[in-house]
Amino acid sequence: MTTTTPSATCPVDLALVAEVAALAPSVHNSQPWQFVVGDGRLDIYGDPTRRLRSLDPDLRLLHISCGAAAELARLAIRSAGRAADIDWRPDPGTPMLLARIRVGEPQPASDLDRELVAAIPRRYTDRGPYDGNPVAPDLVAEMTHAVSSYGLALRLVQDSGERATLAMLLSDAENAEATDTHYAEEIGYWVHAGADGVPIMAVAPWPDHVVPDLPLRQWLPDGRHLHLPAGGPPEVLRDTVVTVVADGDGPLDWLTTGAAVAWLQLRATVDGLATQPLGPATDFAAARIRLARDLGLVGHPQFVMRIGRGSGRPWTGRRDPSEVTIEPKPAP
Ligand SMILES: Cc1cc2nc3c(=O)[nH]c(=O)nc-3n(C[C@H](O)[C@H](O)[C@H](O)COP(=O)(O)O)c2cc1C
């Protein structure tokens, strides 16, 4: 862990804030970001050299990932008892400067802000079966309210017709992606243990006796259920699924989606719940348009995610802070 001390002008250790931000979720754990510590501010740049060339040609997933990192930075500064504001894309001449988070006046953190920050190291993507219980309506209501404060809408996908529609869309999108050799090579590359990528333990196939009612991203070529288990047909699990919907479909919508998703995932973690994005539903514009049309959504769905009680934390690495954070040189 970096041990810079806060400067006289900024009482918050922004190198440490960057380390917290780097725990954010990112597509395929690509961590496509660079943090630059400034005077009383942290800048987050998207790093296009780490983009997914096949899955993310327009850098949409990179923006969502960096938006999530910005939200973690904001919460870390809030929990240090300071106001924190995010300026999205503050310099039109520098399009990869995606967020600037400024340390503001003293402002006591709320209990929830503190709980959310405490949840950051516990948050993880759980791709296994959840316990089958729906998320409590009060929590869904709280999440819906919170997402609206990001200028976005949260919508449950729960009635059986909508689930069938989403299942078909996910299946078509997954098939289109998986039969693309560039996509297959790319996902094959990112399934690995180390400082980035998704370790094989985190994508283990489900046990034979349960299946999700919605197809999840296939990380391994042989990950499908191909045979009936000896004990009879598997039980079908229907998790709580939500979609985050934006008014538009551009960089600002992607960044705020990332921030809202980070908040949602942490809020779920506070209550002992885990999440998994259902990426193929929104990876490409054609899928997003079809999802909006088939579910009657007003706006542009940006993210679909299941939420439930998972079964444990698979280890997912992060790059060394020295690789992702640039700090000012100390005065000689
Ligand atoms: C934009 C975005 C899309 C993602 N899509 C998927 C997905 O389709 N399926 C999945 O299992 N995980 C998905 N993830 C989760 C990442 O794989 C995960 O955040 C990353 O591997 C880091 O692991 P962690 O969340 O456990 O820290 C996505 C994450 C982001 C930010």
The ligand as an ORCA input file, in Angstrom:
! r2SCAN-3c Opt
* xyz 0 1
  C     -19.000     -2.854    -17.755
  C     -18.880     -4.188    -17.068
  C     -19.404     -5.339    -17.678
  C     -19.309     -6.575    -17.057
  N     -19.875     -7.683    -17.655
  C     -19.858     -8.868    -17.004
  C     -20.557    -10.002    -17.539
  O     -21.203     -9.945    -18.581
  N     -20.503    -11.160    -16.851
  C     -19.817    -11.286    -15.668
  O     -19.798    -12.359    -15.093
  N     -19.152    -10.207    -15.138
  C     -19.176     -9.021    -15.763
  N     -18.552     -7.929    -15.209
  C     -17.846     -8.066    -13.923
  C     -16.324     -8.055    -14.107
  O     -15.904     -9.228    -14.775
  C     -15.690     -7.925    -12.709
  O     -16.032     -6.675    -12.166
  C     -14.167     -8.029    -12.748
  O     -13.776     -9.306    -13.168
  C     -13.547     -7.743    -11.370
  O     -14.009     -8.691    -10.431
  P     -14.790     -8.253     -9.112
  O     -16.041     -7.534     -9.535
  O     -15.071     -9.562     -8.403
  O     -13.890     -7.346     -8.320
  C     -18.645     -6.684    -15.802
  C     -18.134     -5.519    -15.194
  C     -18.260     -4.288    -15.802
  C     -17.729     -3.054    -15.097
*
